Amino acid sequence: MQINRFVQNSNSIDQLNAVVWANLQFVVVGNNGTIITSFDGVYWEPQQSGTTQDLISVEWVDGIFTVRSETGEVLQSEDGIHWSTVDCCSL
């Protein structure tokens, strides 16, 4: 699936790489640290990831969103809005 086509109203100029539906919302990640969220798939809100790395995957496991970058950086969030970098050895 081409995610940029799925997320038509996001106003994101960056390539979008992965999407997950969890915790009653969509979380989409992309290049240059892009994270956007939506509760309805129509209105999208950009979130602050704290990185400029290209984000390539997002998943929801045990109540936590986990995002990985191309370089191995890992971000986590319980709500999809507030993100923090995770030390690789604490996973």
N, C-alpha and C positions, 0 to 999 in steps of 0.2 A: 504494500500500500504506500502510495506517495503521501507522506504526512502533510507536506505543505498544502496539498490540495484539500485534505481533510480539515485543516485548520484555516479556513478561508478568511476569517475576520480577525485574525490575531494581530495584524499590523507588524508582524515580525518580518524583518528583512533577511534574517539568517536562515540557513537551511535547518529544517527540523528533522530529527533523526529517530525519535522513539516516542511512543505514547503508552500510557497505562490508564485504565479506568479503575479507581479504587477509592474507598472512603468517600463515596458519593461525589467524586470529581475526576476530571481528566487532568493528568499532568503530562506535559509534552516537553521534551528536551531537544536542544539543537546546538549548532555551532556557536562559538564565542560565548559560552556560558549561558546560553538562552534557556530559561525555564518559564513556561507559561502555564496557567491553570484556568479551568473553566468548570462550573457546576452544571452547565447546560449544553456545552458544545457550540454555543452561539457567541457568547460574550467571553472574551479572554483577558486575563490579567497577567502582565509580566511580573515575575518574582526576581528577587536579588539572589543570585547563586553564589556570589563572592569569588567567582573564577572567570577567566576568559578562555579556558580550555574548551575544546569541542566535546560536548556531552553526547555519548553514543547509546546509552541504555538507561532505562528506568524500570524499576520493579517495586512491587508492594509485597513485603513479607513480614509477618508477625506485627502488623500495625505500624510499619516504618517504610517510607519511600526511600529507595536507595538508587543513586545515580552514579554512573561511572563515566569517566572521560577517556578520550583516546590515549592519554598518557598514564592512565591508571589511578588518577585522582578519584576519590570516593566522597560523595556528599550524601547526607541523610537528613530527613525531615519527618516529623510525625504528622504535620498538617499540610504539607505541600507548599507552604508559604515561607516558613522560616527554615533556612538551610544552613548546615554547618559541615565543614570538612572533617572527615574521619581519618584518624591515623590508621594506616593499613594494618598495623599489628593488633589493633583493638577490635577488629571484626570477628 
